[in-house]
Amino acid sequence: MNTEILATYTQMALGYLPTLALALLTLLIGFWIIGRITQVTHRGFQKRNFEPTVERFLTSLINVGMKVMLLLSVAGMFGIQTTSFIAIFTALAFAVGTALSGSLGHFASGVMLLTFRPYKVGDLVTVADHTGHVDEIQMFNTVLLTDDNKKISIPNGVVTGNVITNISGQGEIRVDMTYAVGVAADMAQVREAVLQVGRECPTVLQTKAVDVFVNGMTPGSTQVVVRPWSKSEHYWDTYFYFQENVRKAFAAKGIPGPEIEG
């Protein structure tokens, strides 16, 4: 009996082997073709000057759609009726969708981001306490590249559910900084030192004034607010230039630092 059962299963396996081999070959060739189509579509969008944000989203959507169609075709090779499979797939999608409602929400949020455009690829943004340049808006995630070369994927639902600060949004941005000097410091000298740094900084917009204001005092220091303007893409260049050179300018003019309480 065991020999007959083994022979039966062996015969069934041999019968399915050509179909299985063809299915695997179809998957391999199909994924390769889909990859090529995706690349051609990507280049086509670029030649037609599609907005990068929309282009990457549509490319991702087309890629996923073709892969689903390929899997349906392979299922048909095993005798699974497409209509029945779609009905089963729909029921499973409803069940899985209920369990993964968050993922579907992220997809809907991605569509909202493309529709209302709070930012685009290349913009410098702050979202959910993360700051970086928008590298890609995918079906479910927004990918940021930070200045320290990290890639951060933030679910689109999290993006739309938080405050979005688009630092690049207006093209020009004010760089706010605060410095502490000694209470005996001559404010005229302080202001002149800061303005000199502003005149020498290559990324400061010379068409806008650099604001220098006293913003309060403590027992050992005077707080000074400094506000130069720059292009959005030069925000950090301006910030770090001031951090280094204002310190040097204060030292050159003999401006005292905060007094340390003993």
For each residue, the residues with C-beta under 8 A, 3 or more apart:
1: 4 5
2: 5 6
3: 6 7
4: 1 7 8
5: 1 2 8 9
6: 2 3 9 10
7: 3 4 10 11
8: 4 5 11 12
9: 5 6 12 13
10: 6 7 13 14
11: 7 8 14 15
12: 8 9 15 16
13: 9 10 16 17
14: 10 11 17
15: 11 12 18
16: 12 13 19 20
17: 13 14 20 21
18: 15 21 22
19: 16 22 23 77 78
20: 16 17 23 24
21: 17 18 24 25
22: 18 19 25 26 77
23: 19 20 26 27 74 77 78
24: 20 21 27 28
25: 21 22 28 29
26: 22 23 29 30 70 73 74 77
27: 23 24 30 31 70 74
28: 24 25 31 32
29: 25 26 32 33
30: 26 27 33 34 70 73 74
31: 27 28 34 35 67 70
32: 28 29 35 36
33: 29 30 36 37
34: 30 31 37 38 63 66 67 70
35: 31 32 38 39
36: 32 33 39 40
37: 33 34 40 41 62 66
38: 34 35 41 42 59 62 63 66
39: 35 36 42 43
40: 36 37 43 44
41: 37 38 44 45 58 59 62
42: 38 39 45 46 55 59
43: 39 40 46 47
44: 40 41 47 48
45: 41 42 48 50 55 58 59
46: 42 43 49 50 55
47: 43 44
48: 44 45
49: 46
50: 45 46 54 55 58
51: 54 55 120
52: 55 56 120 121 122
53: 56 57 114 117 120 121 134 137
54: 50 51 57 58 114
55: 42 45 46 50 51 52 58 59
56: 52 53 59 60 121 136 137 138
57: 53 54 60 61 110 114 137 138 139
58: 41 45 50 54 55 61 62
59: 38 41 42 45 55 56 62 63
60: 56 57 63 64 138 139
61: 57 58 64 65 139
62: 37 38 41 58 59 65 66
63: 34 38 59 60 66 67
64: 60 61 67 68 139
65: 61 62 68 69
66: 34 37 38 62 63 69 70
67: 31 34 63 64 70 71
68: 64 65 71 72
69: 65 66 72 73
70: 26 27 30 31 34 66 67 73 74
71: 67 68 74 75
72: 68 69 75 76 82 85 86
73: 26 30 69 70 76 77
74: 23 26 27 30 70 71 77 78
75: 71 72 78 80 82 85
76: 72 73 79 80 81 82 85
77: 19 22 23 26 73 74
78: 19 23 74 75
79: 76
80: 75 76 84 85
81: 76 84 85
82: 72 75 76 85 86
83: 86 87
84: 80 81 87 88
85: 72 75 76 80 81 82 88 89
86: 72 82 83 89 90
87: 83 84 90 91
88: 84 85 91 92
89: 85 86 92 93
90: 86 87 93 94
91: 87 88 94 95
92: 88 89 95 96
93: 89 90 96 97
94: 90 91 97 98
95: 91 92 98 99
96: 92 93 99 100
97: 93 94 100 101 104
98: 94 95 101
99: 95 96
100: 96 97 103 104
101: 97 98 104 105
102: 105 106 155 157
103: 100 106 107 140
104: 97 100 101 107 108
105: 101 102 108 109 157
106: 102 103 109 110 139 140 141 155 156 157
107: 103 104 110 111 139 140 156
108: 104 105 111 112
109: 105 106 112 113 155 156 157 159 160 161
110: 57 106 107 113 114 137 138 139 140 142 156
111: 107 108 114 115
112: 108 109 115 116 156 160
113: 109 110 116 117 118 119 137 142 156 159 160
114: 53 54 57 110 111 117 137
115: 111 112
116: 112 113
117: 53 113 114 120
118: 113 164 166
119: 113 123 125 134 164 166 168 169
120: 51 52 53 117 123 134
121: 52 53 56 134 135 136 137
122: 52 133 134 168
123: 119 120 133 134 166 167 168 169
124: 131 132 133 166 167 168 232 233 235
125: 119 131 132 133 134 144 164 165 166 167 168
126: 129 130 131 164 165 167
127: 130 142 144 154 158 159 162 164 165
128: 154 158 159 162
129: 126
130: 126 127 144 146 152 154
131: 124 125 126 144 146 147 167
132: 124 125 135 144 145 146 147 150 152
133: 122 123 124 125 144 145
134: 53 119 120 121 122 123 125 137 142 143 144
135: 121 132 143 144 145 151
136: 56 121 142 143
137: 53 56 57 110 113 114 121 134 142 143 156
138: 56 57 60 110 141 142 143
139: 57 60 61 64 106 107 110
140: 103 106 107 110 155 156
141: 106 138 153 154 155 156
142: 110 113 127 134 136 137 138 153 154 156 159
143: 134 135 136 137 138 151 152 153 154
144: 125 127 130 131 132 133 134 135 151 152 153 154
145: 132 133 135 149 150 151 152
146: 130 131 132 149 150 151 152
147: 131 132 236
148:
149: 145 146
150: 132 145 146
151: 135 143 144 145 146
152: 130 132 143 144 145 146
153: 141 142 143 144
154: 127 128 130 141 142 143 144 158 159
155: 102 106 109 140 141 158 159
156: 106 107 109 110 112 113 137 140 141 142 159 160
157: 102 105 106 109 160 161
158: 127 128 154 155 161 162
159: 109 113 127 128 142 154 155 156 162 164
160: 109 112 113 156 157
161: 109 157 158
162: 127 128 158 159
163:
164: 118 119 125 126 127 159
165: 125 126 127
166: 118 119 123 124 125 169
167: 123 124 125 126 131 173 232 235
168: 119 122 123 124 125 171 173 232 233
169: 119 123 166 232
170: 173 232
171: 168 231 232
172: 205 208 229 230 231 232
173: 167 168 170 229 230 231 232 235
174: 227 228 229
175: 227 228 229 230 235 238 239 242
176: 225 226 227
177: 225 226 227 239 242 243 246
178: 215 223 224 225 226
179: 194 223 224 226 246 250
180: 218 221 222 223 224 257 258
181: 185 190 221 222 224 250 255 256 257 258
182: 185 220 221 222 255 256 257 258 259
183: 217 220 221 222 259
184: 256
185: 181 182 189 190 222 255 256
186: 189 190 255
187: 190 191 214 222
188: 191 192
189: 185 186 192 193 253 255
190: 181 185 186 187 193 194 212 224 250 255
191: 187 188 194 195 212
192: 188 189 195 196 253
193: 189 190 196 197 246 249 250 252 253 255
194: 179 190 191 197 198 210 212 224 226 246 249
195: 191 192 198 199 210 212
196: 192 193 199 200 249
197: 193 194 200 201 241 242 245 246 249
198: 194 195 201 204 210 228
199: 195 196 204 206
200: 196 197 245
201: 197 198 204 228 238 241 242 245
202: 241
203: 230 231 234 237 238 241
204: 198 199 201 210 228 229 230 238
205: 172 208 228 229 230 231
206: 199
207:
208: 172 205 228 229
209:
210: 194 195 198 204 226 227 228 229
211: 225 226 227 228
212: 190 191 194 195 224 225 226 227
213: 224 225 227
214: 187 217 222 223 224 225
215: 178 223 224 225
216: 222 223
217: 183 214 221 222 223
218: 180 221 223 258
219: 259 261
220: 182 183 258 259 260 261
221: 180 181 182 183 217 218 257 258 259
222: 180 181 182 183 185 187 214 216 217
223: 178 179 180 214 215 216 217 218
224: 178 179 180 181 190 194 212 213 214 215
225: 176 177 178 211 212 213 214 215
226: 176 177 178 179 194 210 211 212 242 246
227: 174 175 176 177 210 211 212 213
228: 174 175 198 201 204 205 208 210 211 238 242
229: 172 173 174 175 204 205 208 210
230: 172 173 175 203 204 205 234 235 237 238
231: 171 172 173 203 205 234
232: 124 167 168 169 170 171 172 173 235
233: 124 168
234: 203 230 231 237 238
235: 124 167 173 175 230 232 238 239
236: 147 239 240
237: 203 230 234 240 241
238: 175 201 203 204 228 230 234 235 241 242
239: 175 177 235 236 242 243
240: 236 237 243 244
241: 197 201 202 203 237 238 244 245
242: 175 177 197 201 226 228 238 239 245 246
243: 177 239 240 246 247
244: 240 241 247 248
245: 197 200 201 241 242 248 249
246: 177 179 193 194 197 226 242 243 249 250
247: 243 244 250 251
248: 244 245 251 252
249: 193 194 196 197 245 246 252 253
250: 179 181 190 193 246 247 253 255 257
251: 247 248 254 255
252: 193 248 249
253: 189 192 193 249 250
254: 251
255: 181 182 185 186 189 190 193 250 251
256: 181 182 184 185 259
257: 180 181 182 221 250
258: 180 181 182 218 220 221
259: 182 183 219 220 221 256
260: 220
261: 219 220
262:
